[in-house]
Amino acid sequence: MVPDMLYNSNMLKKYLSGNASPQLIEYLKDYDFRFVDSQDIVSSGISDHADVFYCRLGCRDEAEVLAAEPTELAPGYPEEAAFNAACTGRYFIHKTDITSPRLLAAAKAADMELIDVRQGYCKCSTVIVDEESIITYDKAIAAPCQAAGMSVLLVSPGHVKLRGYDTGFIGGASGRCGGEIIFNGDLTAHPDHENIIEFIKSRGLTCRWFSDYPLTDIGSII
């Protein structure tokens, strides 16, 4: 059965996996958020990942969120990645030949600049810092974004857990809430943590993480 939340994208401010760390859930208690869960819509390992079902069309809390209809997704790639775009507000970053036509139309209607990349799991792979800045491990995302004029911090791949998979992705272990970039787990376990923290601070934002929990991909904080 498809949860009602898949149809009510603007009722609440944030969407989050129920497998987020207890510390993160507690930290977000002042936000209105809903846990994401589904069955038989996408692969079981990402069935609770918000960035599979929702795309926020900007980096700020008040940005519009578009929700996938169940018929727009299916288990396996590329169908389950149709909504996994990284949107900063100014830029729409995705492998546009697999993007949901409805999502792509919304990006064009919002006059976002489209950046076509080879990575379909784009939000999983990308920490959205602000309208002009991202963090990613994926050179195939970094290069076209830099060519478009964005500020990009390229970091080492891996060092992120993901239930049921060999590795997770740093974008899926993060999210922006207000003026903070928050990480689900211990950011200092990542070899590039000092550069990540400095990059975020250089954009006038703060960085928050939870040292007693492994850095874990939960499908982003959307």
Buried (B, 14 or more C-beta within 10 A) or exposed (E): EEBEBBEEBEEBBBBBBEBBBEBBBEBBEEBEBBBBBBEEBBBEEBBBBBBBBBBBBBBBEEBEBBBBEBEBBBEEBBBBBBBBBBBBBBBBBBBBEBBBEEBBEBBEEBEBEBBEBEBBBBBBBBBBBBBBBBBBBBEBBBBBBEEBEBBBBBBEBBBBBBBEEEEBBBBBBBBBBEEBBBBBBBBBBBEBBEBBBEBBEEBEBEBBBBEEBBBBBBBBBB
